Amino acid sequence: MAKKLVIVESPAKTKTIGKYLGNDYKVVSSKGHIRDLATSGKFGLGVDIEDHFKPKYTTIKGKKKVIDELKKDVANSDFVFLATDPDREGEAISWHLYDALGLEDNNYERIVFNEITKNAILKSLNNPRKIDQNLVNSQETRRILDRIIGFRLSKLMQSKTSGRSAGRVQSVALKLIVDREREINAFEQQEYWTINAIFPEFESELFNYNHKKIEIKNEKEANDIIGKLSNTFKIESVSKKQKTKATKFPFITSTLQQEASSKLNMNARKTMMIAQKLYEGIELENETVGLITYMRTDSTRLSNDFIKETMNFIEAKYGHSYVGIVKKGKKTENVQDAHEAIRPTSINRTPEQVKPYLSDDEFKLYRIIYYRALAYLMAPAITENTTVVLDNNNYQFKTNGQIITFDGYLKVYRDYEDIKDSILPPFDEYKSDVIVSSNIEKEQHFTQPPSRYTEAKLVKAMEELGIGRPSTYATIMSNIKDRGYVNIVDKKFVPTDIGFEVTDKLQEYFDSIINVEYTANMETDLDKIADGDIVWYDTLQQFYDKFEPLLKKAFDNMEKKEPEKTGEKCPNCGNPLVIRKGRYGEFVACSNYPECKYIKQEPKVELEICDCPNCNGKIVEKKSRKGKLFYGCNNYPKCKTAYWDKPIGEKCPNCGEMLVEKKNKIKCSSCDYIK
């Protein structure tokens, strides 16, 4: 008794925070969300549409035991601190805990921290508050919106098209990919040529004729120009300009996902998974500490303490000339400035120092986060840019050079920047203003269509358009891949026939809702709800009044796609067999259903994984009655060995049980061993 209880979301945080707080506190985890909308009521939405969209919540499967254990912890404590993540979703989880655990206003406080370090945790305890109901309302509104659209539109897609689902933001992201593909298909390639003069130390490209831009459309035009040129060029001008190359802002969620994709070859889901671990805590030699601040943010702000610490670090290590200034970020719509940019929790904890305690991917991600924040507070780089214009019979050629005269922030961030010296000869030292080329070359080119979206480019587009939230981008991209709406070709999104079909049907009937502008405006409304400026259920009512008539019209008028015929006849009635969609995937059945209920039984092909550790059988892939994948012995029911996670065929050195692959780690299926 008389202990203070701290409830966090992730079990990984409990150990780290528990060490900071000592014996007077007990730190426990809710293991994520504990409740979600029920699937009862009208359309199974779990909300009472007639009563201001009042939600009905139900305990998530498997979480009753967690709630019961938390209730015991509450009963054995004299005070409760709700310490879920510092965003709207975290606020909503705190509210669910408050409600489900029967807390009272006099026996709980809400605490938030942007980093899992001792100072941050202790500071949060000294600055508690109550649950912010406006933030909860905003998150609740988002969840209800996504439930209405997800349930109702997905049912429409499943009954009328080959698609499996639709979503408020997911379908807009898919539309971006489909629209880009159509741009590519409609693109008409244009031929053009370039002419380059080759010199011993550099090349120069033709760009003007009589100081006006020139375009060369075919080989004949190129040959005509070359016929008018000699190998002697006059140096018309040499101009030098000093330019500064500004530092970039520290990472927010979207820019971290973009840079991790392009520089580290990590997809958005993997990036966020690794960032989560770096945030929650890494075991170092003498402590367990969160290495980075909270990774779901769209603010570029840094704390004054971190700025001061980093400025001192830069001056001590690199010199006063490398110390920069704090730039002010542009205030844009839909930016939540509740917490900081993504940064290291201490600039003194360098990537090289913590490398022995990190996996390769953890080190790579921590390194780019660390140096991005450090570089932001360093001085800009200075380059000397030289432009040389050469003239040959009134045709002007140009060449550019660049020398980095002061590396500034590039001293630490050069690995992630596409910049290098391009040195030109000292033209001002030439004794004559005439130089001679060794050759003049022509080259054919063709204009290129717009490029397909990579993950990084799609994230950037969604951010710029203001659709979705950075924390949801990874899930959105996983969904459109998993639903078969896109394929990944050369790391780019290519829409499938189903992706085109679903997008076209949605645009035919829901173009006023499934579009960039409406989706972005909804994000603005969610922000207004979070600020307490508008009533949450009014926003839902306005949406529903617009959405439901469109949906009814679509159900009434959208043509149903006929199921694909297999070319086989039903052995029972002779009608064609077709491919149908069921709860657990596609199957082949009679087209004369429900008169004929024949279903073709496909021969089972069991994928062998490894030897069974308990008999002479094989562990094979199987599916449960509800379609969930698991791994079990093919000698069942004689041998009942089974695993939810994929076994690797090796035994744990600690307990002798099977090692399994779980969340990109090799772990023991029984004990806490991690390989």
C-alpha positions as CSV (number, residue, x, y, z in Angstrom):
1,M,0.0,0.0,0.0
2,A,0.8,3.7,-0.2
3,K,2.8,3.2,-3.4
4,K,2.2,5.6,-6.3
5,L,1.2,3.9,-9.5
6,V,2.4,5.0,-12.9
7,I,0.7,3.5,-16.0
8,V,2.4,3.7,-19.3
9,E,1.5,2.1,-22.7
10,S,4.5,0.1,-23.5
11,P,6.0,-2.7,-21.4
12,A,9.4,-1.6,-22.7
13,K,9.1,1.7,-20.8
14,T,8.3,0.2,-17.4
15,K,11.8,-1.0,-16.7
16,T,13.5,2.2,-17.8
17,I,11.1,4.5,-15.9
18,G,11.0,2.2,-12.8
19,K,14.7,2.7,-12.3
20,Y,14.3,6.4,-12.3
21,L,11.5,6.6,-9.8
22,G,12.6,4.1,-7.1
23,N,10.7,2.0,-4.6
24,D,8.0,4.6,-3.9
25,Y,6.5,4.1,-7.3
26,K,5.2,1.0,-9.2
27,V,5.4,1.3,-13.0
28,V,3.0,-0.9,-15.0
29,S,1.9,-1.1,-18.6
30,S,-1.5,-1.1,-20.3
31,K,0.2,-2.9,-23.3
32,G,-1.3,-0.3,-25.7
33,H,-5.0,0.3,-26.2
34,I,-7.4,-1.5,-23.8
35,R,-10.7,-0.6,-25.5
36,D,-12.1,0.1,-28.9
37,L,-15.4,0.9,-30.5
38,A,-17.9,-2.0,-30.3
39,T,-19.2,-3.6,-33.5
40,S,-22.8,-3.4,-32.4
41,G,-25.6,-0.9,-33.2
42,K,-26.6,0.5,-36.6
43,F,-24.3,-0.9,-39.4
44,G,-22.1,-2.3,-36.6
45,L,-20.4,1.1,-36.1
46,G,-20.4,1.0,-32.3
47,V,-21.8,4.6,-32.2
48,D,-25.3,5.9,-31.6
49,I,-25.9,8.1,-34.7
50,E,-29.1,9.5,-33.3
51,D,-27.6,10.6,-30.0
52,H,-24.7,12.8,-31.1
53,F,-22.6,9.8,-32.3
54,K,-22.2,8.6,-28.7
55,P,-19.6,5.9,-28.8
56,K,-20.0,2.5,-27.2
57,Y,-16.7,0.9,-26.2
58,T,-15.8,-2.7,-25.6
59,T,-12.7,-4.3,-24.1
60,I,-10.2,-5.4,-26.8
61,K,-9.9,-9.2,-27.0
62,G,-7.2,-10.4,-24.5
63,K,-7.2,-7.1,-22.5
64,K,-9.7,-8.1,-19.8
65,K,-6.9,-9.7,-17.9
66,V,-4.7,-6.6,-18.2
67,I,-7.6,-4.4,-17.0
68,D,-8.2,-6.7,-14.0
69,E,-4.5,-6.6,-13.1
70,L,-4.5,-2.8,-13.4
71,K,-7.6,-2.5,-11.1
72,K,-5.7,-4.5,-8.5
73,D,-2.7,-2.2,-8.8
74,V,-5.0,0.8,-8.4
75,A,-6.6,-0.7,-5.3
76,N,-3.1,-1.2,-3.8
77,S,-2.0,2.4,-4.5
78,D,-2.8,5.7,-3.0
79,F,-2.4,7.7,-6.2
80,V,-2.3,7.0,-10.0
81,F,-0.3,8.8,-12.7
82,L,-1.4,8.2,-16.3
83,A,1.7,8.5,-18.4
84,T,0.7,7.4,-21.9
85,D,2.2,8.9,-25.0
86,P,2.2,12.7,-25.4
87,D,-0.2,12.9,-28.3
88,R,-3.9,12.8,-29.0
89,E,-3.9,9.0,-29.2
90,G,-2.0,8.8,-25.9
91,E,-4.5,11.2,-24.3
92,A,-7.4,9.0,-25.5
93,I,-5.7,5.9,-24.0
94,S,-5.4,7.8,-20.7
95,W,-9.1,8.6,-20.8
96,H,-10.0,5.0,-21.4
97,L,-7.8,3.9,-18.5
98,Y,-9.4,6.6,-16.3
99,D,-12.9,5.4,-17.2
100,A,-12.2,1.6,-17.2
101,L,-10.3,1.6,-13.9
102,G,-12.9,3.8,-12.2
103,L,-10.5,6.6,-11.3
104,E,-11.6,9.7,-9.5
105,D,-10.4,13.3,-10.1
106,N,-8.8,13.3,-6.6
107,N,-6.7,10.2,-7.0
108,Y,-5.1,10.6,-10.4
109,E,-3.0,13.0,-12.5
110,R,-2.0,13.0,-16.2
111,I,1.7,13.4,-16.8
112,V,3.5,13.8,-20.2
113,F,7.1,13.7,-21.2
114,N,8.8,14.1,-24.5
115,E,11.8,11.9,-23.7
116,I,12.5,9.0,-21.4
117,T,15.3,10.4,-19.3
118,K,15.4,10.8,-15.6
119,N,15.2,14.6,-15.7
120,A,12.2,14.5,-18.0
121,I,10.3,12.0,-16.0
122,L,10.9,13.8,-12.7
123,K,10.0,17.1,-14.3
124,S,6.7,15.6,-15.5
125,L,5.8,14.5,-12.0
126,N,6.3,18.1,-10.8
127,N,4.0,19.4,-13.6
128,P,0.9,17.1,-13.6
129,R,-2.5,18.0,-15.1
130,K,-5.9,16.4,-15.7
131,I,-6.9,14.7,-18.9
132,D,-7.5,17.2,-21.7
133,Q,-11.0,16.3,-22.9
134,N,-10.6,18.3,-26.1
135,L,-7.7,16.2,-27.2
136,V,-9.7,13.1,-26.4
137,N,-12.6,14.4,-28.4
138,S,-10.4,15.0,-31.4
139,Q,-9.0,11.5,-31.3
140,E,-12.4,10.0,-30.7
141,T,-13.8,12.0,-33.7
142,R,-11.0,10.7,-35.9
143,R,-11.7,7.1,-34.8
144,I,-15.4,7.4,-35.4
145,L,-14.9,9.0,-38.9
146,D,-12.5,6.2,-39.8
147,R,-14.9,3.6,-38.5
148,I,-17.9,5.0,-40.5
149,I,-16.0,5.3,-43.7
150,G,-14.0,2.1,-43.2
151,F,-17.0,-0.1,-42.4
152,R,-19.5,1.4,-44.8
153,L,-17.2,1.9,-47.8
154,S,-15.4,-1.4,-47.3
155,K,-18.7,-3.2,-47.4
156,L,-19.6,-1.4,-50.6
157,M,-16.3,-2.3,-52.2
158,Q,-16.5,-5.9,-51.2
159,S,-20.0,-6.3,-52.6
160,K,-19.5,-4.3,-55.8
161,T,-15.8,-4.5,-56.8
162,S,-12.8,-6.7,-56.5
163,G,-11.5,-4.5,-53.6
164,R,-11.4,-5.4,-50.0
165,S,-11.5,-2.0,-48.2
166,A,-11.6,1.7,-48.4
167,G,-10.5,4.4,-46.0
168,R,-10.8,8.1,-45.4
169,V,-7.0,8.8,-46.0
170,Q,-6.0,5.4,-47.5
171,S,-8.3,5.9,-50.6
172,V,-6.9,9.5,-51.1
173,A,-3.3,8.2,-51.0
174,L,-4.3,5.4,-53.5
175,K,-5.8,8.1,-55.7
176,L,-2.5,10.0,-55.8
177,I,-0.8,6.8,-57.0
178,V,-3.4,6.1,-59.6
179,D,-3.5,9.7,-60.9
180,R,0.3,9.6,-61.2
181,E,0.2,6.3,-63.2
182,R,-2.4,7.8,-65.6
183,E,-0.1,10.9,-66.1
184,I,2.7,8.5,-66.9
185,N,0.5,6.5,-69.4
186,A,-0.7,9.7,-71.1
187,F,2.8,11.2,-71.3
188,E,4.1,11.8,-74.9
189,Q,7.9,11.6,-75.1
190,Q,9.7,14.4,-76.8
191,E,13.1,14.2,-78.4
192,Y,15.8,16.8,-77.7
193,W,19.6,17.0,-78.1
194,T,22.5,18.6,-76.2
195,I,25.9,19.7,-77.4
196,N,29.0,19.7,-75.2
197,A,32.4,21.1,-75.7
198,I,35.1,18.9,-74.2
199,F,38.2,20.5,-72.7
200,P,41.1,18.8,-70.8
201,E,39.9,19.8,-67.4
202,F,36.1,20.3,-67.8
203,E,33.1,20.2,-70.1
204,S,30.9,23.1,-71.2
205,E,27.3,22.8,-72.5
206,L,25.6,24.9,-75.1
207,F,22.7,26.9,-73.6
208,N,22.2,30.1,-75.7
209,Y,22.4,31.4,-79.2
210,N,22.9,35.2,-79.3
211,H,22.2,35.2,-75.6
212,K,18.8,33.6,-76.0
213,K,17.8,30.1,-74.8
214,I,18.2,27.5,-77.5
215,E,16.4,24.2,-77.9
216,I,17.7,21.5,-80.2
217,K,14.8,19.2,-81.3
218,N,16.5,16.7,-83.6
219,E,19.8,15.4,-84.9
220,K,19.7,17.6,-88.0
221,E,19.5,20.8,-85.9
222,A,22.4,19.5,-83.8
223,N,24.5,18.8,-86.9
224,D,23.7,22.2,-88.4
225,I,24.9,23.9,-85.2
226,I,28.1,21.8,-84.9
227,G,28.9,22.7,-88.5
228,K,29.0,26.3,-87.5
229,L,31.4,25.8,-84.6
230,S,35.1,25.8,-84.5
231,N,37.3,24.3,-81.8
232,T,38.3,27.7,-80.6
233,F,36.2,29.3,-77.8
234,K,36.4,32.8,-76.4
235,I,36.1,33.3,-72.6
236,E,33.2,35.7,-72.5
237,S,32.7,35.9,-68.7
238,V,33.9,34.4,-65.4
239,S,31.6,35.2,-62.5
240,K,32.2,34.1,-58.9
241,K,29.6,34.3,-56.2
242,Q,29.7,33.3,-52.5
243,K,26.7,31.3,-51.4
244,T,25.6,29.9,-48.1
245,K,24.1,26.5,-47.9
246,A,21.6,26.6,-45.0
247,T,21.2,23.9,-42.4
248,K,18.0,21.8,-42.4
249,F,15.5,21.6,-39.6
250,P,15.6,18.7,-37.2
251,F,13.5,15.7,-38.1
252,I,9.7,15.5,-37.7
253,T,8.0,12.2,-38.3
254,S,7.4,12.7,-42.0
255,T,10.9,14.0,-42.8
256,L,12.4,11.1,-40.8
257,Q,10.5,8.6,-42.8
258,Q,11.5,10.3,-46.1
259,E,15.2,10.4,-45.2
260,A,15.3,6.9,-43.7
261,S,13.7,5.7,-47.0
262,S,16.1,7.5,-49.4
263,K,19.3,7.4,-47.3
264,L,19.0,4.2,-45.2
265,N,16.7,2.1,-47.4
266,M,14.2,1.7,-44.5
267,N,10.5,1.7,-45.2
268,A,8.2,3.8,-43.0
269,R,7.0,0.9,-40.9
270,K,10.5,-0.3,-40.1
271,T,11.6,3.3,-39.4
272,M,8.9,3.9,-36.9
273,M,9.4,0.5,-35.2
274,I,13.1,1.2,-34.7
275,A,12.5,4.8,-33.6
276,Q,10.0,3.5,-31.0
277,K,12.7,1.3,-29.5
278,L,15.2,4.2,-29.4
279,Y,12.6,6.3,-27.7
280,E,11.5,3.7,-25.1
281,G,14.9,2.9,-23.9
282,I,18.2,1.2,-24.7
283,E,20.3,-0.6,-22.1
284,L,23.8,1.0,-22.0
285,E,26.7,0.1,-19.8
286,N,25.5,1.8,-16.6
287,E,21.9,2.8,-17.4
288,T,18.8,2.3,-19.4
289,V,17.8,5.4,-21.2
290,G,15.7,6.7,-24.1
291,L,18.1,7.9,-26.8
292,I,15.7,10.1,-28.8
293,T,12.6,12.2,-28.0
294,Y,9.1,11.2,-29.0
295,M,9.0,10.2,-32.6
296,R,5.4,11.2,-33.5
297,T,5.6,14.9,-34.0
298,D,5.2,17.6,-36.7
299,S,7.0,20.4,-34.7
300,T,10.5,21.5,-35.5
301,R,10.9,23.2,-32.2
302,L,13.8,22.3,-29.8
303,S,13.9,22.9,-26.1
304,N,16.1,25.7,-24.8
305,D,18.0,23.3,-22.6
306,F,19.0,21.2,-25.6
307,I,19.9,24.2,-27.7
308,K,22.2,25.5,-25.0
309,E,23.8,22.1,-24.4
310,T,24.4,21.6,-28.1
311,M,25.7,25.1,-28.8
312,N,28.3,24.5,-26.0
313,F,29.1,21.1,-27.5
314,I,29.7,22.6,-30.9
315,E,32.0,25.4,-29.7
316,A,34.0,23.0,-27.6
317,K,34.4,20.4,-30.3
318,Y,34.5,22.3,-33.5
319,G,35.2,26.0,-32.6
320,H,33.2,29.2,-32.3
321,S,33.0,29.6,-36.1
322,Y,30.8,26.5,-36.3
323,V,28.2,27.6,-33.9
324,G,25.0,28.5,-35.7
325,I,21.7,30.2,-34.9
326,V,18.2,28.9,-34.2
327,K,16.1,29.4,-37.3
328,K,12.4,30.0,-37.0
329,G,10.2,27.4,-38.7
330,K,7.3,28.4,-40.9
331,K,4.0,28.1,-39.1
332,T,1.8,25.9,-41.3
333,E,-1.7,24.5,-40.9
334,N,-2.3,21.2,-39.1
335,V,1.0,21.4,-37.1
336,Q,0.7,20.2,-33.5
337,D,3.4,22.0,-31.6
338,A,2.8,20.2,-28.3
339,H,6.2,18.7,-28.2
340,E,9.6,18.9,-29.8
341,A,11.3,17.8,-33.0
342,I,12.9,14.3,-33.0
343,R,16.3,14.8,-31.5
344,P,18.8,12.9,-29.3
345,T,18.0,13.2,-25.6
346,S,21.6,14.3,-25.0
347,I,24.0,15.7,-27.6
348,N,26.9,14.2,-25.4
349,R,25.7,10.7,-26.2
350,T,27.3,10.4,-29.6
351,P,26.4,7.6,-32.0
352,E,29.9,6.2,-31.8
353,Q,29.6,5.9,-28.0
354,V,26.4,4.0,-28.0
355,K,27.1,1.9,-31.1
356,P,28.2,-1.2,-29.1
357,Y,24.7,-1.3,-27.6
358,L,22.7,-1.0,-30.8
359,S,21.8,-3.2,-33.7
360,D,23.1,-2.0,-37.2
361,D,19.7,-0.5,-38.1
362,E,19.3,1.1,-34.7
363,F,22.7,2.7,-35.0
364,K,22.0,3.9,-38.6
365,L,18.7,5.6,-37.5
366,Y,20.1,7.1,-34.3
367,R,23.1,8.4,-36.2
368,I,21.1,10.3,-38.8
369,I,18.7,11.7,-36.1
370,Y,21.7,12.7,-34.0
371,Y,23.6,14.5,-36.7
372,R,20.5,16.1,-38.2
373,A,19.8,17.8,-34.9
374,L,23.5,18.7,-34.3
375,A,23.8,20.1,-37.9
376,Y,20.7,22.3,-37.5
377,L,22.5,24.2,-34.7
378,M,25.7,24.6,-36.7
379,A,26.7,27.4,-39.0
380,P,25.8,27.2,-42.7
381,A,28.3,25.9,-45.2
382,I,29.8,28.5,-47.5
383,T,30.6,27.8,-51.2
384,E,32.3,29.7,-53.9
385,N,30.3,29.2,-57.1
386,T,32.0,29.9,-60.4
387,T,30.1,30.3,-63.7
388,V,32.1,30.5,-66.9
389,V,30.5,31.5,-70.2
390,L,32.3,30.7,-73.5
391,D,31.4,32.0,-76.9
392,N,31.8,30.2,-80.2
393,N,30.4,32.0,-83.3
394,N,27.6,33.6,-81.2
395,Y,26.8,30.2,-79.5
396,Q,27.2,30.5,-75.8
397,F,28.4,27.5,-73.7
398,K,28.3,27.4,-69.9
399,T,30.0,25.5,-67.2
400,N,29.7,25.7,-63.4
401,G,32.1,24.9,-60.6
402,Q,31.7,24.9,-56.9
403,I,34.2,24.9,-54.1
404,I,33.3,24.5,-50.4
405,T,35.2,27.3,-48.7
406,F,33.8,26.6,-45.2
407,D,32.2,23.3,-44.5
408,G,30.0,24.5,-41.5
409,Y,27.3,22.0,-40.7
410,L,28.6,19.7,-43.5
411,K,31.4,18.8,-41.1
412,V,29.0,16.4,-39.5
413,Y,26.2,16.0,-42.1
414,R,28.1,15.6,-45.4
415,D,27.3,11.8,-45.5
416,Y,23.7,12.7,-46.0
417,E,24.0,15.5,-48.5
418,D,24.6,15.3,-52.2
419,I,27.3,18.0,-52.4
420,K,30.9,17.9,-53.5
421,D,33.6,20.1,-54.9
422,S,33.5,20.7,-58.6
423,I,36.8,22.4,-59.3
424,L,37.4,24.5,-62.5
425,P,40.7,25.6,-63.8
426,P,41.9,29.2,-62.8
427,F,40.4,31.1,-65.7
428,D,41.7,34.4,-64.4
429,E,45.2,33.1,-64.8
430,Y,44.8,32.3,-68.5
431,K,47.3,34.4,-70.6
432,S,44.7,34.5,-73.4
433,D,41.0,34.8,-73.4
434,V,40.8,32.0,-76.0
435,I,40.8,28.3,-75.2
436,V,40.7,25.3,-77.5
437,S,38.4,22.2,-77.1
438,S,39.5,18.7,-77.9
439,N,36.1,17.7,-79.2
440,I,32.5,18.8,-79.6
441,E,29.9,16.1,-78.9
442,K,26.2,15.8,-79.5
443,E,23.9,13.6,-77.5
444,Q,20.3,12.5,-78.0
445,H,17.8,12.6,-75.0
446,F,14.1,12.1,-74.5
447,T,11.9,13.9,-72.0
448,Q,10.8,11.6,-69.1
449,P,7.3,11.2,-67.6
450,P,6.8,12.1,-64.0
451,S,8.3,9.5,-61.7
452,R,6.2,7.0,-59.7
453,Y,5.9,7.5,-56.0
454,T,8.4,5.9,-53.7
455,E,7.5,5.7,-50.1
456,A,9.6,8.8,-49.4
457,K,7.9,10.8,-52.2
458,L,4.4,9.6,-51.2
459,V,5.0,10.7,-47.5
460,K,6.3,14.1,-48.7
461,A,3.2,14.5,-51.0
462,M,0.8,13.6,-48.2
463,E,2.5,16.0,-45.8
464,E,2.5,18.9,-48.2
465,L,-1.2,18.3,-49.1
466,G,-2.1,18.0,-45.4
467,I,-3.8,14.6,-45.6
468,G,-3.5,12.2,-42.8
469,R,-1.1,12.4,-39.9
470,P,2.6,11.4,-40.0
471,S,2.0,8.7,-37.4
472,T,-0.5,7.0,-39.8
473,Y,1.6,7.1,-43.0
474,A,3.2,3.7,-42.4
475,T,-0.1,2.0,-41.8
476,I,-1.7,3.6,-44.9
477,M,1.1,2.4,-47.1
478,S,1.0,-1.1,-45.6
479,N,-2.8,-1.2,-46.2
480,I,-2.7,-0.4,-49.9
481,K,0.0,-3.0,-50.4
482,D,-1.7,-5.7,-48.3
483,R,-5.0,-5.1,-50.0
484,G,-3.5,-5.8,-53.4
485,Y,-4.1,-2.2,-54.6
486,V,-0.4,-1.6,-55.5
487,N,2.7,-3.5,-56.3
488,I,6.2,-2.4,-55.5
489,V,8.4,-2.3,-58.6
490,D,12.0,-0.9,-58.2
491,K,10.9,0.5,-54.8
492,K,8.0,2.5,-56.5
493,F,4.2,2.1,-56.2
494,V,2.5,0.7,-59.2
495,P,-1.3,0.5,-59.0
496,T,-2.9,-2.9,-59.8
497,D,-6.1,-3.4,-61.8
498,I,-7.9,-3.6,-58.5
499,G,-6.3,-0.3,-57.4
500,F,-7.6,1.4,-60.6
501,E,-11.0,-0.2,-60.2
502,V,-11.5,0.8,-56.6
503,T,-10.3,4.4,-57.2
504,D,-12.5,4.9,-60.2
505,K,-15.6,3.6,-58.4
506,L,-14.9,5.8,-55.4
507,Q,-14.4,8.8,-57.6
508,E,-17.6,8.1,-59.6
509,Y,-19.7,8.2,-56.4
510,F,-17.7,9.9,-53.7
511,D,-15.5,12.5,-55.4
512,S,-16.8,15.2,-53.1
513,I,-15.4,13.3,-50.0
514,I,-12.6,11.1,-51.2
515,N,-10.3,14.0,-52.4
516,V,-7.3,15.9,-51.1
517,E,-9.2,19.2,-50.2
518,Y,-11.9,17.6,-48.2
519,T,-9.5,15.3,-46.4
520,A,-7.1,18.2,-45.6
521,N,-10.0,20.3,-44.3
522,M,-11.1,17.5,-42.0
523,E,-7.6,17.5,-40.5
524,T,-8.1,21.2,-39.8
525,D,-11.5,20.5,-38.2
526,L,-9.8,17.8,-36.0
527,D,-7.3,20.4,-34.9
528,K,-10.1,22.9,-34.0
529,I,-11.8,20.2,-31.9
530,A,-8.4,19.6,-30.1
531,D,-8.3,23.4,-29.4
532,G,-11.9,23.4,-28.2
533,D,-13.0,25.7,-31.0
534,I,-15.8,23.5,-32.4
535,V,-18.0,20.8,-31.1
536,W,-16.9,17.3,-32.1
537,Y,-20.2,15.7,-32.8
538,D,-21.3,18.7,-35.0
539,T,-18.3,17.8,-37.2
540,L,-19.4,14.2,-37.4
541,Q,-23.0,15.2,-38.1
542,Q,-22.0,17.4,-41.0
543,F,-19.9,14.7,-42.5
544,Y,-22.6,12.0,-42.0
545,D,-25.3,14.1,-43.6
546,K,-23.1,14.4,-46.7
547,F,-21.8,10.9,-46.7
548,E,-24.9,8.7,-46.2
549,P,-26.9,9.9,-49.3
550,L,-23.8,9.3,-51.4
551,L,-23.5,5.8,-50.0
552,K,-27.1,5.0,-50.6
553,K,-26.9,6.1,-54.2
554,A,-23.7,4.0,-54.7
555,F,-25.4,0.9,-53.2
556,D,-28.4,1.4,-55.4
557,N,-26.6,2.3,-58.7
558,M,-23.1,0.9,-58.7
559,E,-22.8,-2.0,-61.0
560,K,-21.6,-5.2,-59.4
561,K,-18.6,-6.7,-60.9
562,E,-19.2,-10.2,-62.2
563,P,-17.0,-12.9,-60.5
564,E,-14.2,-14.2,-62.7
565,K,-14.8,-17.5,-64.4
566,T,-12.2,-20.3,-64.0
567,G,-13.1,-22.1,-67.3
568,E,-14.3,-25.1,-65.3
569,K,-17.8,-26.5,-65.0
570,C,-19.5,-27.4,-61.7
571,P,-19.5,-31.2,-61.2
572,N,-22.9,-31.0,-59.5
573,C,-25.0,-28.8,-61.9
574,G,-22.8,-28.0,-64.9
575,N,-22.8,-24.2,-64.4
576,P,-19.5,-22.3,-64.7
577,L,-17.2,-22.2,-61.6
578,V,-16.2,-18.7,-60.5
579,I,-13.7,-17.2,-58.1
580,R,-15.5,-15.7,-55.1
581,K,-14.2,-13.7,-52.1
582,G,-14.8,-15.0,-48.6
583,R,-13.9,-14.0,-45.1
584,Y,-10.6,-15.8,-45.3
585,G,-9.6,-15.1,-48.9
586,E,-10.6,-16.3,-52.4
587,F,-12.2,-19.6,-53.2
588,V,-13.7,-21.4,-56.2
589,A,-17.5,-22.1,-56.2
590,C,-20.5,-22.6,-58.4
591,S,-21.9,-19.5,-60.1
592,N,-25.4,-20.8,-59.5
593,Y,-25.3,-20.1,-55.8
594,P,-27.5,-20.2,-53.7
595,E,-29.3,-22.9,-55.7
596,C,-26.0,-24.9,-56.0
597,K,-23.7,-24.6,-53.0
598,Y,-20.7,-26.5,-54.5
599,I,-17.3,-25.3,-53.3
600,K,-14.1,-26.7,-54.9
601,Q,-11.8,-28.1,-52.3
602,E,-8.2,-27.2,-53.1
603,P,-5.6,-29.8,-52.2
604,K,-3.7,-28.7,-49.1
605,V,-0.1,-27.9,-49.7
606,E,1.7,-27.6,-46.4
607,L,4.8,-25.5,-46.4
608,E,7.5,-27.2,-44.2
609,I,9.3,-24.9,-41.8
610,C,11.6,-27.1,-39.8
611,D,11.7,-30.4,-37.9
612,C,9.3,-30.9,-35.0
613,P,11.4,-30.8,-31.8
614,N,9.0,-33.3,-30.1
615,C,8.5,-36.1,-32.7
616,N,9.7,-37.2,-36.1
617,G,7.2,-34.9,-37.9
618,K,7.6,-31.5,-39.6
619,I,6.5,-28.0,-38.4
620,V,4.3,-26.7,-41.2
621,E,2.3,-23.5,-41.9
622,K,-1.4,-23.8,-40.9
623,K,-4.4,-21.6,-40.4
624,S,-6.7,-21.5,-37.5
625,R,-10.5,-21.7,-37.8
626,K,-10.5,-17.9,-38.0
627,G,-7.9,-17.8,-40.7
628,K,-4.9,-16.8,-38.5
629,L,-1.6,-18.2,-39.5
630,F,0.3,-20.4,-37.1
631,Y,2.9,-23.2,-37.2
632,G,2.1,-26.7,-36.0
633,C,3.2,-30.3,-36.3
634,N,1.9,-32.3,-39.3
635,N,1.5,-35.3,-37.0
636,Y,-1.4,-33.6,-35.3
637,P,-3.4,-34.8,-33.3
638,K,-0.8,-37.3,-32.1
639,C,1.7,-34.4,-31.7
640,K,0.2,-31.0,-30.6
641,T,3.4,-28.9,-30.9
642,A,2.4,-25.5,-32.2
643,Y,3.7,-21.9,-32.3
644,W,2.1,-18.5,-33.2
645,D,5.5,-17.1,-34.3
646,K,7.6,-18.7,-37.0
647,P,10.1,-21.2,-35.6
648,I,13.7,-21.2,-37.0
649,G,14.6,-24.8,-36.3
650,E,17.1,-23.9,-33.5
651,K,16.8,-24.5,-29.8
652,C,17.2,-21.9,-27.0
653,P,20.6,-22.3,-25.3
654,N,19.0,-21.4,-21.9
655,C,15.9,-23.7,-21.8
656,G,16.1,-25.9,-24.8
657,E,12.7,-24.7,-26.3
658,M,12.3,-23.6,-29.9
659,L,13.6,-20.2,-31.1
660,V,11.1,-18.2,-33.1
661,E,11.1,-15.1,-35.3
662,K,9.1,-12.3,-33.8
663,K,9.1,-8.6,-34.8
664,N,12.4,-8.9,-36.7
665,K,14.1,-10.6,-33.7
666,I,15.0,-14.2,-32.9
667,K,13.5,-15.0,-29.4
668,C,12.8,-18.0,-27.3
669,S,9.2,-19.3,-27.5
670,S,9.3,-20.0,-23.8
671,C,11.8,-17.9,-21.8
672,D,13.2,-14.3,-22.2
673,Y,16.2,-15.2,-24.3
674,I,16.9,-13.0,-27.3
675,K,19.5,-14.1,-29.8
